[in-house]
Amino acid sequence: MNSLSANAAAHCWVASGDYELNFAGLCGAPTLRPSPALEHMLRLPRLQQDSNGDFPPLELGVHLHAFHVPECQRILDQLCESLPSCDLLITTDSHAKQTAIEDQLNRCSSPPWQKRLEVRVVPNRGRNIVPLLRDGLDFLKPCTLALHLHTKRTDHKSFGGSWFAELLNALVGDSIRVGSAIEAFASHPDLGLAMPQAGELIRPYLNWGANFDIAAVLVQSLWPGRQLSIQAPLVFPQGMMFWFRPQALTPLALAIDLLEPLPLEPLLHDGTPLHALERLAAHACEVAGLRWALLPSVDDPGHPSTKPWPKKLSVWDPQPEAYLAGVAALAEHHRQLKSKLAEREAAFADLNKHRESLEENLLERDVALATAAATAATVQELEAELRGLRQSLSWRLTGPLRRAKRLLQ
């Protein structure tokens, strides 16, 4: 049954069976998303205990785009703590930052990058996704499994710091999380992409926003046999950090030539080809013949490895019943809000009339008080004049005349 989700006005979505319709975007059509219950079924299993460093034999590579040097140190420390042996490519946008990052690397104790290590300067274009698709994929070709991270800041949102911490924790927070991801990729050759499950902070922002039409044009150029549908569920790596097989993103790398010349930084917060490209990561994974899954959120450690393999869901397959039902629920939600707004406007009109009546009464009272005050002032002035007259010499001299007059009367 379709119903308005709890606190829908605050969360900006309505429930529709196994899905939810996100309408938080400032423009564009509402976006179909898996519900939290369905996301639970899409999560990878986790190890029941620490692997103690006994990871499956995979060639592991890491691409880290380090635009912000302070956050780079934090990521490097986390990688040293949680990752097994790996290759590491760090991209940054200046030689000054390159030198600072090399100093950070030299200070790392027991680093896992024992084979290939490179800090590469790239142009400041394309956020973190273009360095990944253009430089990272080339570096990661020999690797069986890869991890993409970047020194994320979201200064235009108050929760930017918390979001960065959540993403980093979900991906490499401890050896159990890392071991669970590596074990899943080692056991299932068809797994191409594993993304953090969205936490409550970011759920309202998981929508197409102003990017669907741009993404549809990209799809037509990249994969002519495919068609993007607004009625298909949207799942993408929120924050653009994830585990993946390099071949899972190869279909997406073809977009770099389409986007040349790349737009100058800083970009708008939404509605650019790069924002659209980020939302097509899971689509590219499926084009490559692989499947995707979710990593447990920070608040939920996930289900143990005895549970069945995650449910398969395609971001290409339209769900018209769920989408249209969600639109109907959204329309009802809009009707209810419009009715409440009309009631509030009527109540406000009544209050306004009452205010006007009070203002009229206050004005009449003020006029009456002013008139009374003026009368009292006049009386006081006359009394003062009378007192002055009685104290005058002429008043005393005419006293006998006034007494005679009263006697005659």
Secondary structure, 3 states (H helix, E strand, C coil): CEECCCCHHHHCEEEECCEEEECCCCCCCCEEEECHHHHHHCECCECCCCCCCCCCCCCEEEEEECCCHHHHHHHHHHHHHHCCCCEEEEEECCHHHHHHHHHHHHHCCCCCCCCCEEEEECCCCCCCHHHHHHHHHHHCCCCCEEEEEECCCCCCCCCHHHHHHHHHHHHHCCHHHHHHHHHHHHHCCCEEEEEECCCCCCHHHCCCCCCHHHHHHHHHHHCCCCCCCCCCCCCCCCCCCEEECHHHHHHHHCHHHHHCCCCCCCCCCCCCHHHHHHCCHHHHHHHCCCEEEEECCCCCCCCECCCCCCCCCCCCCCCHHHHHHHHHHHHHHHHHHHHHHHHHHHHHHHHHHHHHHHHHHHHHHHHHHHHHHHHHHHHHHHHHHHHHHHCCHHHHHCHHHHHHHHHHC
